[in-house]
Amino acid sequence: MSADCIFCKIIAGNIPSSKIYEDDEVIAFHDVHPKAKVHFLIVPKVHIESLASCGARHQALLGKVLLLAPSLAKEQGLAGFRTMINTGRDGGQEVFHVHLHVFGGDQLPKT
Ligand code: DGP
């Protein structure tokens, strides 16, 4: 846990979130500033700054995060969805605790 990390505080239960999934390694909750009708985040519980900070030891965890996307999207009623990982300030990352965005609920614009 990182003391000044907002997602670590959510994971610790010190900040409320609209949680849709939790196990011993991962949590998922709705984004507080949704950019689509449905927008949730899948977040490993261990504090890792960004995808660029990940190494081979995180391979299984990252795979788990990615594979949760379709099952949680289905639970949220999404027929299709988009995933995104912002990495670094230039990549648009605001919260420096690695996370996967999942968007859906409407026909999403072409990228
Ligand atoms: P990123 O730019 O990839 O670091 O995205 C961070 C996302 O986290 C952003 O879309 C807003 C969301 N967010 C920030 N603070 C909170 C919070 O306290 N609760 C929830 N649910 N989402 C948050």
Backbone and ligand atoms as CSV (ligand in chain L), in Angstrom:
chain,resi,resn,atom,element,x,y,z
A,1,MET,N,N,0.846,-1.203,0.000
A,1,MET,CA,C,0.000,0.000,0.000
A,1,MET,C,C,0.876,1.245,0.000
A,2,SER,N,N,0.462,2.220,-0.792
A,2,SER,CA,C,1.149,3.505,-0.825
A,2,SER,C,C,0.249,4.528,-0.129
A,3,ALA,N,N,0.794,5.213,0.860
A,3,ALA,CA,C,-0.024,6.053,1.746
A,3,ALA,C,C,-0.774,7.151,1.008
A,4,ASP,N,N,-0.195,7.684,-0.075
A,4,ASP,CA,C,-0.853,8.801,-0.759
A,4,ASP,C,C,-1.532,8.376,-2.062
A,5,CYS,N,N,-1.814,7.079,-2.191
A,5,CYS,CA,C,-2.446,6.574,-3.425
A,5,CYS,C,C,-3.948,6.405,-3.209
A,6,ILE,N,N,-4.734,7.067,-4.045
A,6,ILE,CA,C,-6.193,7.033,-3.895
A,6,ILE,C,C,-6.741,5.614,-4.093
A,7,PHE,N,N,-6.156,4.848,-5.019
A,7,PHE,CA,C,-6.669,3.491,-5.238
A,7,PHE,C,C,-6.292,2.577,-4.074
A,8,CYS,N,N,-5.115,2.786,-3.473
A,8,CYS,CA,C,-4.778,2.012,-2.270
A,8,CYS,C,C,-5.775,2.307,-1.146
A,9,LYS,N,N,-6.223,3.553,-1.072
A,9,LYS,CA,C,-7.208,3.913,-0.034
A,9,LYS,C,C,-8.550,3.249,-0.315
A,10,ILE,N,N,-8.919,3.170,-1.596
A,10,ILE,CA,C,-10.157,2.463,-1.962
A,10,ILE,C,C,-10.012,0.981,-1.619
A,11,ILE,N,N,-8.875,0.390,-1.975
A,11,ILE,CA,C,-8.629,-1.039,-1.704
A,11,ILE,C,C,-8.697,-1.307,-0.196
A,12,ALA,N,N,-8.162,-0.380,0.600
A,12,ALA,CA,C,-8.164,-0.544,2.064
A,12,ALA,C,C,-9.541,-0.269,2.666
A,13,GLY,N,N,-10.463,0.247,1.852
A,13,GLY,CA,C,-11.806,0.563,2.358
A,13,GLY,C,C,-11.879,1.900,3.052
A,14,ASN,N,N,-10.843,2.714,2.886
A,14,ASN,CA,C,-10.828,4.028,3.543
A,14,ASN,C,C,-11.549,5.106,2.720
A,15,ILE,N,N,-11.764,4.813,1.438
A,15,ILE,CA,C,-12.541,5.702,0.565
A,15,ILE,C,C,-13.605,4.824,-0.082
A,16,PRO,N,N,-14.870,5.266,-0.066
A,16,PRO,CA,C,-15.920,4.424,-0.647
A,16,PRO,C,C,-15.810,4.348,-2.171
A,17,SER,N,N,-16.277,3.237,-2.726
A,17,SER,CA,C,-16.322,3.109,-4.188
A,17,SER,C,C,-17.526,2.259,-4.542
A,18,SER,N,N,-17.913,2.365,-5.784
A,18,SER,CA,C,-19.017,1.561,-6.289
A,18,SER,C,C,-18.414,0.263,-6.844
A,19,LYS,N,N,-18.226,-0.684,-5.930
A,19,LYS,CA,C,-17.453,-1.897,-6.225
A,19,LYS,C,C,-18.300,-2.915,-6.983
A,20,ILE,N,N,-17.728,-3.529,-8.002
A,20,ILE,CA,C,-18.453,-4.572,-8.745
A,20,ILE,C,C,-17.775,-5.933,-8.623
A,21,TYR,N,N,-16.533,-5.960,-8.121
A,21,TYR,CA,C,-15.822,-7.242,-8.001
A,21,TYR,C,C,-14.674,-7.068,-7.019
A,22,GLU,N,N,-14.394,-8.123,-6.261
A,22,GLU,CA,C,-13.204,-8.113,-5.406
A,22,GLU,C,C,-12.788,-9.543,-5.110
A,23,ASP,N,N,-11.488,-9.803,-5.166
A,23,ASP,CA,C,-10.935,-11.040,-4.622
A,23,ASP,C,C,-9.648,-10.671,-3.893
A,24,ASP,N,N,-8.805,-11.637,-3.600
A,24,ASP,CA,C,-7.615,-11.321,-2.802
A,24,ASP,C,C,-6.561,-10.536,-3.582
A,25,GLU,N,N,-6.664,-10.508,-4.902
A,25,GLU,CA,C,-5.624,-9.848,-5.720
A,25,GLU,C,C,-6.108,-8.629,-6.493
A,26,VAL,N,N,-7.396,-8.542,-6.709
A,26,VAL,CA,C,-7.935,-7.566,-7.657
A,26,VAL,C,C,-9.232,-6.964,-7.123
A,27,ILE,N,N,-9.457,-5.691,-7.471
A,27,ILE,CA,C,-10.738,-5.053,-7.183
A,27,ILE,C,C,-11.205,-4.360,-8.462
A,28,ALA,N,N,-12.515,-4.239,-8.632
A,28,ALA,CA,C,-13.063,-3.485,-9.770
A,28,ALA,C,C,-14.185,-2.601,-9.249
A,29,PHE,N,N,-14.212,-1.364,-9.734
A,29,PHE,CA,C,-15.248,-0.411,-9.294
A,29,PHE,C,C,-15.521,0.574,-10.411
A,30,HIS,N,N,-16.695,1.199,-10.337
A,30,HIS,CA,C,-17.067,2.180,-11.362
A,30,HIS,C,C,-16.202,3.431,-11.232
A,31,ASP,N,N,-15.837,3.979,-12.386
A,31,ASP,CA,C,-15.046,5.210,-12.422
A,31,ASP,C,C,-15.907,6.366,-11.902
A,32,VAL,N,N,-15.300,7.208,-11.078
A,32,VAL,CA,C,-16.033,8.329,-10.487
A,32,VAL,C,C,-16.373,9.389,-11.546
A,33,HIS,N,N,-15.611,9.423,-12.642
A,33,HIS,CA,C,-15.886,10.366,-13.738
A,33,HIS,C,C,-16.067,9.570,-15.028
A,34,PRO,N,N,-17.242,8.911,-15.169
A,34,PRO,CA,C,-17.413,7.989,-16.305
A,34,PRO,C,C,-17.316,8.696,-17.652
A,35,LYS,N,N,-16.589,8.062,-18.580
A,35,LYS,CA,C,-16.433,8.590,-19.943
A,35,LYS,C,C,-17.313,7.808,-20.924
A,36,ALA,N,N,-18.140,6.922,-20.419
A,36,ALA,CA,C,-19.082,6.154,-21.232
A,36,ALA,C,C,-20.238,5.790,-20.306
A,37,LYS,N,N,-21.323,5.266,-20.900
A,37,LYS,CA,C,-22.491,4.907,-20.080
A,37,LYS,C,C,-22.076,3.945,-18.956
A,38,VAL,N,N,-21.247,2.991,-19.302
A,38,VAL,CA,C,-20.644,2.106,-18.288
A,38,VAL,C,C,-19.135,2.296,-18.372
A,39,HIS,N,N,-18.507,2.578,-17.251
A,39,HIS,CA,C,-17.058,2.793,-17.220
A,39,HIS,C,C,-16.563,2.322,-15.863
A,40,PHE,N,N,-15.857,1.209,-15.891
A,40,PHE,CA,C,-15.301,0.723,-14.625
A,40,PHE,C,C,-13.808,0.454,-14.768
A,41,LEU,N,N,-13.172,0.298,-13.626
A,41,LEU,CA,C,-11.725,0.113,-13.548
A,41,LEU,C,C,-11.431,-1.228,-12.893
A,42,ILE,N,N,-10.471,-1.955,-13.431
A,42,ILE,CA,C,-10.002,-3.196,-12.813
A,42,ILE,C,C,-8.597,-2.920,-12.302
A,43,VAL,N,N,-8.401,-3.130,-11.006
A,43,VAL,CA,C,-7.198,-2.630,-10.334
A,43,VAL,C,C,-6.546,-3.753,-9.521
A,44,PRO,N,N,-5.297,-4.085,-9.808
A,44,PRO,CA,C,-4.598,-5.023,-8.918
A,44,PRO,C,C,-4.448,-4.401,-7.531
A,45,LYS,N,N,-4.531,-5.217,-6.494
A,45,LYS,CA,C,-4.444,-4.652,-5.137
A,45,LYS,C,C,-3.021,-4.215,-4.783
A,46,VAL,N,N,-2.037,-4.921,-5.312
A,46,VAL,CA,C,-0.654,-4.528,-5.024
A,46,VAL,C,C,-0.381,-3.189,-5.703
A,47,HIS,N,N,0.343,-2.322,-4.998
A,47,HIS,CA,C,0.620,-0.994,-5.567
A,47,HIS,C,C,1.754,-1.087,-6.581
A,48,ILE,N,N,1.382,-0.953,-7.858
A,48,ILE,CA,C,2.355,-0.880,-8.956
A,48,ILE,C,C,2.041,0.431,-9.661
A,49,GLU,N,N,3.042,1.268,-9.837
A,49,GLU,CA,C,2.804,2.621,-10.380
A,49,GLU,C,C,2.103,2.644,-11.724
A,50,SER,N,N,2.585,1.831,-12.636
A,50,SER,CA,C,2.037,1.891,-13.994
A,50,SER,C,C,2.405,0.624,-14.735
A,51,LEU,N,N,1.866,0.488,-15.945
A,51,LEU,CA,C,2.210,-0.676,-16.764
A,51,LEU,C,C,3.709,-0.701,-17.044
A,52,ALA,N,N,4.301,0.487,-17.128
A,52,ALA,CA,C,5.743,0.569,-17.411
A,52,ALA,C,C,6.582,0.080,-16.235
A,53,SER,N,N,5.983,-0.006,-15.056
A,53,SER,CA,C,6.704,-0.503,-13.876
A,53,SER,C,C,6.551,-2.010,-13.713
A,54,CYS,N,N,5.747,-2.631,-14.557
A,54,CYS,CA,C,5.495,-4.068,-14.426
A,54,CYS,C,C,6.647,-4.867,-15.017
A,55,GLY,N,N,6.827,-6.042,-14.471
A,55,GLY,CA,C,7.860,-6.935,-14.980
A,55,GLY,C,C,7.290,-8.336,-15.127
A,56,ALA,N,N,8.178,-9.284,-15.420
A,56,ALA,CA,C,7.756,-10.664,-15.655
A,56,ALA,C,C,7.008,-11.228,-14.448
A,57,ARG,N,N,7.353,-10.772,-13.245
A,57,ARG,CA,C,6.686,-11.292,-12.043
A,57,ARG,C,C,5.207,-10.894,-11.985
A,58,HIS,N,N,4.814,-9.918,-12.791
A,58,HIS,CA,C,3.421,-9.462,-12.788
A,58,HIS,C,C,2.598,-10.075,-13.924
A,59,GLN,N,N,3.215,-10.994,-14.656
A,59,GLN,CA,C,2.558,-11.508,-15.862
A,59,GLN,C,C,1.203,-12.160,-15.546
A,60,ALA,N,N,1.174,-13.001,-14.533
A,60,ALA,CA,C,-0.075,-13.703,-14.215
A,60,ALA,C,C,-1.134,-12.721,-13.718
A,61,LEU,N,N,-0.699,-11.761,-12.911
A,61,LEU,CA,C,-1.637,-10.765,-12.371
A,61,LEU,C,C,-2.230,-9.919,-13.495
A,62,LEU,N,N,-1.374,-9.491,-14.429
A,62,LEU,CA,C,-1.874,-8.693,-15.557
A,62,LEU,C,C,-2.821,-9.510,-16.425
A,63,GLY,N,N,-2.501,-10.787,-16.590
A,63,GLY,CA,C,-3.388,-11.663,-17.352
A,63,GLY,C,C,-4.738,-11.800,-16.667
A,64,LYS,N,N,-4.703,-11.891,-15.347
A,64,LYS,CA,C,-5.953,-11.999,-14.588
A,64,LYS,C,C,-6.800,-10.740,-14.762
A,65,VAL,N,N,-6.134,-9.576,-14.650
A,65,VAL,CA,C,-6.837,-8.293,-14.818
A,65,VAL,C,C,-7.493,-8.242,-16.201
A,66,LEU,N,N,-6.742,-8.604,-17.214
A,66,LEU,CA,C,-7.256,-8.536,-18.587
A,66,LEU,C,C,-8.423,-9.496,-18.785
A,67,LEU,N,N,-8.290,-10.705,-18.257
A,67,LEU,CA,C,-9.331,-11.717,-18.468
A,67,LEU,C,C,-10.575,-11.457,-17.639
A,68,LEU,N,N,-10.455,-10.601,-16.621
A,68,LEU,CA,C,-11.657,-10.220,-15.866
A,68,LEU,C,C,-12.543,-9.288,-16.682
A,69,ALA,N,N,-11.943,-8.566,-17.633
A,69,ALA,CA,C,-12.711,-7.570,-18.393
A,69,ALA,C,C,-13.943,-8.185,-19.070
A,70,PRO,N,N,-13.809,-9.255,-19.854
A,70,PRO,CA,C,-15.008,-9.777,-20.510
A,70,PRO,C,C,-16.049,-10.320,-19.540
A,71,SER,N,N,-15.616,-10.944,-18.452
A,71,SER,CA,C,-16.629,-11.499,-17.542
A,71,SER,C,C,-17.357,-10.390,-16.787
A,72,LEU,N,N,-16.607,-9.352,-16.357
A,72,LEU,CA,C,-17.280,-8.246,-15.656
A,72,LEU,C,C,-18.128,-7.431,-16.632
A,73,ALA,N,N,-17.641,-7.266,-17.865
A,73,ALA,CA,C,-18.432,-6.546,-18.878
A,73,ALA,C,C,-19.757,-7.269,-19.110
A,74,LYS,N,N,-19.704,-8.585,-19.170
A,74,LYS,CA,C,-20.936,-9.367,-19.366
A,74,LYS,C,C,-21.880,-9.162,-18.181
A,75,GLU,N,N,-21.313,-9.207,-16.980
A,75,GLU,CA,C,-22.146,-8.974,-15.782
A,75,GLU,C,C,-22.788,-7.598,-15.792
A,76,GLN,N,N,-22.082,-6.630,-16.394
A,76,GLN,CA,C,-22.607,-5.255,-16.474
A,76,GLN,C,C,-23.570,-5.084,-17.649
A,77,GLY,N,N,-23.799,-6.165,-18.376
A,77,GLY,CA,C,-24.765,-6.133,-19.471
A,77,GLY,C,C,-24.213,-5.597,-20.779
A,78,LEU,N,N,-22.885,-5.573,-20.910
A,78,LEU,CA,C,-22.279,-5.006,-22.111
A,78,LEU,C,C,-22.154,-6.070,-23.202
A,79,ALA,N,N,-22.618,-5.707,-24.404
A,79,ALA,CA,C,-22.481,-6.608,-25.547
A,79,ALA,C,C,-21.075,-6.496,-26.130
A,80,GLY,N,N,-20.497,-5.320,-25.995
A,80,GLY,CA,C,-19.125,-5.081,-26.444
A,80,GLY,C,C,-18.512,-4.062,-25.508
A,81,PHE,N,N,-17.220,-3.938,-25.560
A,81,PHE,CA,C,-16.562,-3.003,-24.639
A,81,PHE,C,C,-15.207,-2.619,-25.188
A,82,ARG,N,N,-14.635,-1.587,-24.596
A,82,ARG,CA,C,-13.284,-1.127,-24.959
A,82,ARG,C,C,-12.430,-1.129,-23.702
A,83,THR,N,N,-11.167,-1.503,-23.842
A,83,THR,CA,C,-10.246,-1.451,-22.706
A,83,THR,C,C,-9.133,-0.451,-22.994
A,84,MET,N,N,-8.584,0.092,-21.915
A,84,MET,CA,C,-7.514,1.085,-22.067
A,84,MET,C,C,-6.654,1.093,-20.800
A,85,ILE,N,N,-5.353,1.201,-20.981
A,85,ILE,CA,C,-4.437,1.419,-19.859
A,85,ILE,C,C,-3.612,2.660,-20.175
A,86,ASN,N,N,-3.876,3.748,-19.488
A,86,ASN,CA,C,-3.068,4.955,-19.645
A,86,ASN,C,C,-1.753,4.736,-18.888
A,87,THR,N,N,-0.664,5.096,-19.518
A,87,THR,CA,C,0.646,4.843,-18.908
A,87,THR,C,C,1.517,6.086,-18.966
A,88,GLY,N,N,1.831,6.596,-17.779
A,88,GLY,CA,C,2.672,7.792,-17.686
A,88,GLY,C,C,1.879,9.069,-17.958
A,89,ARG,N,N,2.418,10.187,-17.504
A,89,ARG,CA,C,1.712,11.470,-17.695
A,89,ARG,C,C,1.436,11.742,-19.163
A,90,ASP,N,N,2.392,11.462,-20.016
A,90,ASP,CA,C,2.187,11.691,-21.452
A,90,ASP,C,C,1.145,10.745,-22.029
A,91,GLY,N,N,0.910,9.633,-21.342
A,91,GLY,CA,C,-0.113,8.681,-21.769
A,91,GLY,C,C,-1.465,8.961,-21.147
A,92,GLY,N,N,-1.567,10.061,-20.415
A,92,GLY,CA,C,-2.856,10.451,-19.834
A,92,GLY,C,C,-3.134,9.847,-18.476
A,93,GLN,N,N,-2.133,9.197,-17.868
A,93,GLN,CA,C,-2.358,8.583,-16.559
A,93,GLN,C,C,-2.437,9.655,-15.481
A,94,GLU,N,N,-3.484,9.555,-14.647
A,94,GLU,CA,C,-3.676,10.512,-13.551
A,94,GLU,C,C,-3.467,9.851,-12.203
A,95,VAL,N,N,-3.865,8.592,-12.115
A,95,VAL,CA,C,-3.709,7.854,-10.852
A,95,VAL,C,C,-2.579,6.834,-11.061
A,96,PHE,N,N,-1.517,7.014,-10.286
A,96,PHE,CA,C,-0.307,6.203,-10.512
A,96,PHE,C,C,-0.343,4.916,-9.697
A,97,HIS,N,N,-1.357,4.121,-10.026
A,97,HIS,CA,C,-1.549,2.750,-9.528
A,97,HIS,C,C,-2.173,2.042,-10.730
A,98,VAL,N,N,-1.449,1.106,-11.307
A,98,VAL,CA,C,-1.856,0.551,-12.599
A,98,VAL,C,C,-3.312,0.064,-12.573
A,99,HIS,N,N,-4.045,0.345,-13.647
A,99,HIS,CA,C,-5.451,-0.050,-13.727
A,99,HIS,C,C,-5.877,-0.144,-15.184
A,100,LEU,N,N,-6.875,-0.974,-15.395
A,100,LEU,CA,C,-7.457,-1.174,-16.723
A,100,LEU,C,C,-8.825,-0.502,-16.752
A,101,HIS,N,N,-9.020,0.415,-17.705
A,101,HIS,CA,C,-10.346,1.008,-17.920
A,101,HIS,C,C,-11.179,0.069,-18.792
A,102,VAL,N,N,-12.461,-0.063,-18.480
A,102,VAL,CA,C,-13.394,-0.787,-19.349
A,102,VAL,C,C,-14.577,0.135,-19.623
A,103,PHE,N,N,-14.833,0.390,-20.906
A,103,PHE,CA,C,-15.904,1.294,-21.340
A,103,PHE,C,C,-16.936,0.515,-22.153
A,104,GLY,N,N,-18.196,0.895,-22.015
A,104,GLY,CA,C,-19.228,0.296,-22.862
A,104,GLY,C,C,-20.581,0.891,-22.558
A,105,GLY,N,N,-21.596,0.250,-23.086
A,105,GLY,CA,C,-22.956,0.689,-22.801
A,105,GLY,C,C,-23.581,1.464,-23.939
A,106,ASP,N,N,-22.804,1.890,-24.887
A,106,ASP,CA,C,-23.265,2.594,-26.080
A,106,ASP,C,C,-22.381,2.128,-27.216
A,107,GLN,N,N,-22.781,2.481,-28.428
A,107,GLN,CA,C,-21.859,2.290,-29.560
A,107,GLN,C,C,-20.713,3.264,-29.352
A,108,LEU,N,N,-19.536,2.780,-29.109
A,108,LEU,CA,C,-18.400,3.662,-28.825
A,108,LEU,C,C,-17.871,4.260,-30.131
A,109,PRO,N,N,-17.370,5.494,-30.068
A,109,PRO,CA,C,-16.813,6.100,-31.287
A,109,PRO,C,C,-15.598,5.320,-31.778
A,110,LYS,N,N,-15.378,5.352,-33.069
A,110,LYS,CA,C,-14.179,4.706,-33.628
A,110,LYS,C,C,-12.935,5.395,-33.078
A,111,THR,N,N,-11.875,4.641,-32.879
A,111,THR,CA,C,-10.643,5.253,-32.385
A,111,THR,C,C,-9.803,5.726,-33.567
L,1,DGP,P1,P,-6.097,7.373,-15.442
L,1,DGP,O1,O,-6.202,8.685,-16.160
L,1,DGP,O2,O,-5.924,6.212,-16.408
L,1,DGP,O3,O,-5.079,7.393,-14.340
L,1,DGP,O4,O,-7.529,7.157,-14.814
L,1,DGP,C1,C,-7.831,7.377,-13.469
L,1,DGP,C2,C,-9.317,7.267,-13.331
L,1,DGP,O5,O,-9.597,7.118,-11.961
L,1,DGP,C3,C,-10.081,8.497,-13.806
L,1,DGP,O6,O,-10.914,8.138,-14.914
L,1,DGP,C4,C,-10.934,8.907,-12.630
L,1,DGP,C5,C,-10.828,7.727,-11.681
L,1,DGP,N1,N,-10.803,8.095,-10.275
L,1,DGP,C6,C,-9.956,8.994,-9.686
L,1,DGP,N2,N,-10.214,9.080,-8.370
L,1,DGP,C7,C,-11.226,8.198,-8.128
L,1,DGP,C8,C,-11.935,7.834,-6.943
L,1,DGP,O7,O,-11.695,8.309,-5.843
L,1,DGP,N3,N,-12.925,6.905,-7.092
L,1,DGP,C9,C,-13.229,6.340,-8.302
L,1,DGP,N4,N,-14.211,5.443,-8.317
L,1,DGP,N5,N,-12.580,6.661,-9.427
L,1,DGP,C10,C,-11.594,7.583,-9.337
